Amino acid sequence: MSVLQSPAEARDGVAAFLQRVESRLTQAVGYAPGPAADAAAGTLAAGGKRLRPSLIHLSALGRRGDSDGVASAAAAVELVHMATLVHDDMIDAAPLRRGRPTVWAAHGAPLARACGDYLFARAFGELAALGDPWAIRALAGASLDLAHGEVMQAAQSRRPETPVECYLERCRLKTASLFACACALGARLSGMAPDEVEALRRYGEALGTAFQLADDLLDCTGDPASTGKALGTDLLDGTVTMPLLVAARRDAEVADAIRDRERARADVLGLLARVEASGAIDETRAAAEAEADRAVAALNGVGSRRATSHLRAIVHQAVNRDR
């Protein structure tokens, strides 16, 4: 997903900001040379959408949005995101990410664990330089949510009886919390009023939930050439998502496949067809659109409509993406 497709001046502003953030990321990752830093540099080189740093920039709404503080916060949030990816790949025993060997695959679990910890440490080192305890507490809270979400995902694995509400709470913890933190940091560090900071935090939380719902839909309906992963990965891994949970309530074959990897492996595409036939895809898409509406509504508490137009555009892109 491109961060912005229009207008050109918004794209140019984000691109210039991200260049500064990339430079800060390189410096942060290389802070303490050694094996963990080398592995972290490989993770950085793999690239990514840099959506969370972009949200920090756009949430500043042009109010000191080019300040060094905002760029440092953007680097810190992205470092936390990178750390979670390294740890997630180790937990999932994932061989590749973005077409490159994961730290776990290339170097083993001990270095992957150290690399993720290194990235977390560098994130807070970058943010501490701002001297703003509020910012540190915000990122620490989001990091705690990420840990809780990971534990929740493990507890829900291969459990088709998991309530959808529990899955949505997992989405809030594992994905939406860091989106919310990014938006709140951008608002706070650009000098916005507390009620506007809170409005942008709510925007980020709803956007993050919509983003995760759309991501889970792509695992059932996406084009592997665009998404970069095979269809049905969640089903094979036993990772329960909204489309799978809704379908499992209506189709015992889907429920059994969630519990048993070998059943899923025998007919992944056939099972995904059953998921779609159950109406679960449409229901999940409606849930994503409802979260998108909630994100847009939150922006009513922030400045002028023109100032938030780019954030509204991201909401649309989040629920209408193909990768």
C-alpha positions, 0 to 999 in steps of 0.5 A: 500500500502506498502511503498516499496516492495524491496530492503530489505535494503530500507525497513529496512531503512524506518522501522527504520526511521518510528519507530523514527517518531512514537516516536516523534508523541507520544511525540507530541500528549501527549504534553498538557494532556487533552481531546483533547490530549486523542482523538488525542492519539486514532487517532494516535493509529489507525495507518496508512500507514505513507506514507508522513513521508516515502516520507520525508525520501526517498526524502532525498536520503540518504543525512542526511536522518537520522537527527533529523530535517528530523524526526521532519518534518516527524512527523509534516507532519503526524500530519497535515494529522491526523488533516485533517482526524479528521476534515474530519470525523466530516464534513462527519459524518463518524462513523468509520476510520480504523475500529475504532470509529472516534473522532466525533462518539465517542465524538461529534463535539466540541471535534473533532474540538478541537482535529483537532486544537490540532493536527495542533498546535502540528504539527507547534510546532514540526516544529518550533523547527527546526528554519527554516522559509522556512519549516514553510512556506512550511507546512503552505502553504500546510495546507492552500491548504487543507482548500481551497480543503475542501471548494472546495469539499463542493461546488462541492458536488452533482454537476455532471456538475463540470468540470474535471479540477476543480476536478483535482484542488481539488485533488491538494489542498486536497491531492497532496499539502501535498505530495509535501510538504513532498518531498520538506521538505525531500530534503530541510532539507537534504541539497539539491540544490534549483532546486532539492528541486523543482524537488522533490516538483513536483514529490510529487505533481504528485504522490499525484494526481495519488494517489487520482485518484487511490483512487477514482477508488477503490471506483468504482472497489475495493474489500471492503475486501481490501479497508475497505469501501463499493463500491460506497461510493462517489456516495452515499455521492455525492462526485464527482470524475473523474470516476463519472464526466466522466460517468455523461457526458455520462449517464444521469442515473449516473448524476441523481444519483449524484444529488439524494442520494435516486436514488443512494441508490436504485441501487449502483452496477448497477450504478457503472456498468454503470460508467464502461460501459461509459469508465470512469474507463479506462479514469481515469486510463489513467489520473492516469498513466499520473500523474505517468509518470509526477512524474517519469519525475520530478525525472530526475532533481534529482541526479542519477537514483539509488538514486531515484529508491525507489521513482520510485517504490512508483509511480508504487505502487500508481497507482497499489494498491488494498487499 
